[in-house]
Amino acid sequence: MKEIFDQLSADCSRLTTKSYSTSFSFGIYFLGKELRQPIHAIYGFVRLADEIVDSFHHYDKKFLLAKFKEDTFEAINLGISLNPILNSFQKVVNQYQIDMELIVLFLRSMEMDLSTQKYTPELYNEYILGSAEVVGLMCLKVFTHGSDVGYEQLKPYAMKLGSAFQKVNFLRDVKADHQTLSRNYFPNVNLASFCDNQKREIEEEIETEFAMALIGIKLLPAASRNGVYLSYIYYKKLFAKIKRLSAEKIMTERIRISNTHKVGLMFDSIIRNKLNVI
């Protein structure tokens, strides 16, 4: 009767996504039905790790993350966990043969958030690889149904999309990261004197990555293309909003896209797909 527990686990992952991210929930809804639960499972896993390092300030984060890491690999090896989120995640890892190295790299980036880092270009790239690019690759394993050929063809594009999303998040969250968490991911940037020229340099990197990522989105199987494209246009709209503001402005407020606007983007995605714009 493990099917009942597996369904409960899948429901927990879906609820986690819905509770933490309306934008990703919209994107996942437009994936093929068979892809939704696996992507919810990946998001739930990533979200829990992120919450440990970002939100649980009155607890021993180092212990909690170490325990989460241990429980993750135990769940994958045993094929079960009493933690519903990890039970859901292990099922996807084992079914789609997700490379364990991707999980190791992700958890390594989460560990980097446990201490104040002075990010060099090398550490910045390492963090983005683990926190964002490998998450894109985990999802790509699902989108390509474990096909090595499809995975290798689309791998560089998935990594660029994950990187672009993460860098937009860095700009969106720069105030909270700096003032609340004492974090600064950008190398060679002093956020106390963050200026428009530095902001434009970061934006140019993001523009280049978005352009490359779109090439890969067009090559995705039909079942995953709509959902990924919806997430892409959401982030592009968020990015456009950030670009219109000064460096000083984004250091004083968190930039958001309203839920009403997200619904508009959803319909825009549907229309564009029907017109074969992508």
Rosetta blueprint (number, residue, H / E / L):
1 M L
2 K H
3 E H
4 I H
5 F H
6 D H
7 Q H
8 L H
9 S H
10 A H
11 D H
12 C H
13 S H
14 R H
15 L H
16 T H
17 T H
18 K H
19 S H
20 Y H
21 S L
22 T H
23 S H
24 F H
25 S H
26 F H
27 G H
28 I H
29 Y H
30 F L
31 L L
32 G L
33 K H
34 E H
35 L H
36 R H
37 Q H
38 P H
39 I H
40 H H
41 A H
42 I H
43 Y H
44 G H
45 F H
46 V H
47 R H
48 L H
49 A H
50 D H
51 E H
52 I H
53 V H
54 D H
55 S H
56 F L
57 H L
58 H L
59 Y L
60 D L
61 K H
62 K H
63 F H
64 L H
65 L H
66 A H
67 K H
68 F H
69 K H
70 E H
71 D H
72 T H
73 F H
74 E H
75 A H
76 I H
77 N H
78 L H
79 G L
80 I L
81 S L
82 L L
83 N L
84 P H
85 I H
86 L H
87 N H
88 S H
89 F H
90 Q H
91 K H
92 V H
93 V H
94 N H
95 Q H
96 Y H
97 Q L
98 I L
99 D L
100 M H
101 E H
102 L H
103 I H
104 V H
105 L H
106 F H
107 L H
108 R H
109 S H
110 M H
111 E H
112 M H
113 D L
114 L L
115 S L
116 T L
117 Q L
118 K L
119 Y L
120 T L
121 P H
122 E H
123 L H
124 Y H
125 N H
126 E H
127 Y H
128 I H
129 L H
130 G H
131 S H
132 A H
133 E H
134 V H
135 V H
136 G H
137 L H
138 M H
139 C H
140 L H
141 K H
142 V H
143 F H
144 T L
145 H L
146 G L
147 S L
148 D H
149 V H
150 G H
151 Y H
152 E H
153 Q H
154 L H
155 K H
156 P H
157 Y H
158 A H
159 M H
160 K H
161 L H
162 G H
163 S H
164 A H
165 F H
166 Q H
167 K H
168 V H
169 N H
170 F H
171 L H
172 R H
173 D L
174 V H
175 K H
176 A H
177 D H
178 H H
179 Q H
180 T L
181 L L
182 S L
183 R L
184 N L
185 Y L
186 F L
187 P L
188 N L
189 V L
190 N L
191 L H
192 A H
193 S H
194 F L
195 C L
196 D H
197 N H
198 Q H
199 K H
200 R H
201 E H
202 I H
203 E H
204 E H
205 E H
206 I H
207 E H
208 T H
209 E H
210 F H
211 A H
212 M H
213 A H
214 L H
215 I H
216 G H
217 I H
218 K H
219 L H
220 L L
221 P L
222 A H
223 A H
224 S H
225 R H
226 N H
227 G H
228 V H
229 Y H
230 L H
231 S H
232 Y H
233 I H
234 Y H
235 Y H
236 K H
237 K H
238 L H
239 F H
240 A H
241 K H
242 I H
243 K H
244 R L
245 L L
246 S L
247 A H
248 E H
249 K H
250 I H
251 M L
252 T L
253 E L
254 R L
255 I L
256 R L
257 I L
258 S L
259 N H
260 T H
261 H H
262 K H
263 V H
264 G H
265 L H
266 M H
267 F H
268 D H
269 S H
270 I H
271 I H
272 R H
273 N H
274 K H
275 L L
276 N L
277 V L
278 I L
